[in-house]
Amino acid sequence: MADIIIVGAGPAGLSAAIYARRANMDTVVYEGESYGGQIINTPEIENYPAIAKISGFEWATNLYNHATGLGAKVEFDRVTAIEGSAEELFTVKLESGMEDTAKAVILAVGASNRHLGIDREEELTGKGISYCATCDGAFYKGKTVAVSGGGNTAVEDAIYLAGLADKVYLIHRRNEFRAEETLVKAAREMPNIEFVTPYVVTELKGEPKLASVILTNREDGSTKELEISGLFVAIGQEPKTADFKDLVALSGGYIEAGEDCRTNVKGIFAAGDGRTKKVRQLTTACSDGAVAALAAIDFIKLG
Ligand SMILES: Cc1cc2nc3c(=O)[nH]c(=O)nc-3n(C[C@H](O)[C@H](O)[C@H](O)COP(=O)(O)OP(=O)(O)OC[C@H]3O[C@@H](n4cnc5c(N)ncnc54)[C@H](O)[C@@H]3O)c2cc1C
């Protein structure tokens, strides 16, 4: 039995493990894939405070070593279900068929970005294709980029990138946008954002980096080529919460929890990209890890 079980060894989960171990809690982290979460394959991180430049792998490895060095146990086994309640213990069921119990649970399950699903998308990720304007926008200062998507994130990304890039194409499959009207209006008023609708990206070109995209018109099937250095894909995220939908309240698939990282179930906390929040970044994931661990410790000690 552990004091605290953390689901997910990404930035939020491992940060929670550091705080839990420093309070001497018996802490087990279960990870279904590899440690580090979404950041592990990112070539460069340039926005983590106090570290000007580092690869995602090195950053995640430092974090993993920090947490395990303090005595957190990381087990590579996916959590498939959680049962129990604050009054008894929580039972965590694992893909291997094993079970574990804990007094408190932190769900740090993260999310993954939806992909366009076209040829060469994986190959060109990090070489012109990005899923995070806040993370990678600064690499495209003075260049021509495109954003694909029609929701709030896509339009916000286009506006953000317009402050960095020379030119931003906003590509959307429909003429109407799902994004709030005020955002769309603000984007239309920016001189260096050009709306490209109703188009979808159907081909990626360039070697070894992205150099252009082929777009197909959804109404008449015609095609055109746009020369761009970067394509920001903003067509949504999938929080990894499916296994917990009957355990805690979700909103749009994300675990409902505010800045205090408390879910609607006593003793279960949520940290990182998998919870309802506005900014999904390393700093906010690590911050959530600290908040969730301290809340879990309070719960264990004070009830
Ligand atoms: C390509 C890319 C580049 C990025 N670059 C930056 C950047 O430069 N700067 C920045 O601040 N942010 C960046 N981000 C965002 C940042 O990576 C995320 O905000 C951060 O990783 C969120 O951390 P997390 O721990 O909440 O979730 P995640 O990183 O998603 O980690 C969650 C972990 O939980 C595991 N998990 C999920 N479900 C289960 C389960 N049932 N059982 C066991 N394990 C489970 C997953 O396998 C995963 O390892 C980038 C994201 C991407 C995709």
The ligand as a Gaussian input file, in Angstrom:
#p B3LYP/6-31G(d) Opt

LIG

0 1
 C        5.422000      18.521000     -29.428000
 C        5.186000      19.261000     -28.129000
 C        6.073000      20.245000     -27.750000
 C        5.874000      20.941000     -26.557000
 N        6.770000      21.902000     -26.221000
 C        6.608000      22.578000     -25.070000
 C        7.541000      23.585000     -24.693000
 O        8.527000      23.865000     -25.399000
 N        7.301000      24.262000     -23.530000
 C        6.211000      23.997000     -22.739000
 O        6.063000      24.639000     -21.686000
 N        5.329000      23.037000     -23.070000
 C        5.491000      22.327000     -24.208000
 N        4.591000      21.375000     -24.573000
 C        3.444000      21.116000     -23.671000
 C        3.880000      20.186000     -22.516000
 O        4.558000      19.069000     -23.034000
 C        2.652000      19.750000     -21.718000
 O        1.976000      20.878000     -21.239000
 C        3.081000      18.850000     -20.548000
 O        3.781000      17.722000     -21.010000
 C        1.875000      18.405000     -19.736000
 O        2.334000      17.565000     -18.726000
 P        1.366000      16.493000     -18.030000
 O        2.208000      15.772000     -17.038000
 O        0.143000      17.169000     -17.576000
 O        0.884000      15.533000     -19.195000
 P        1.674000      14.612000     -20.224000
 O        2.956000      15.210000     -20.631000
 O        0.675000      14.292000     -21.279000
 O        2.002000      13.300000     -19.383000
 C        0.985000      12.433000     -18.943000
 C        1.564000      11.057000     -18.737000
 O        0.557000      10.215000     -18.171000
 C        0.609000       8.939000     -18.781000
 N       -0.697000       8.300000     -18.655000
 C       -1.883000       8.712000     -19.183000
 N       -2.872000       7.890000     -18.835000
 C       -2.316000       6.930000     -18.046000
 C       -2.830000       5.776000     -17.389000
 N       -4.128000       5.451000     -17.469000
 N       -1.977000       4.993000     -16.683000
 C       -0.659000       5.319000     -16.592000
 N       -0.108000       6.392000     -17.226000
 C       -0.928000       7.185000     -17.923000
 C        0.989000       9.241000     -20.223000
 O        1.540000       8.095000     -20.846000
 C        2.001000      10.381000     -20.035000
 O        3.318000       9.883000     -19.896000
 C        4.754000      20.646000     -25.737000
 C        3.855000      19.649000     -26.116000
 C        4.074000      18.952000     -27.296000
 C        3.106000      17.865000     -27.698000

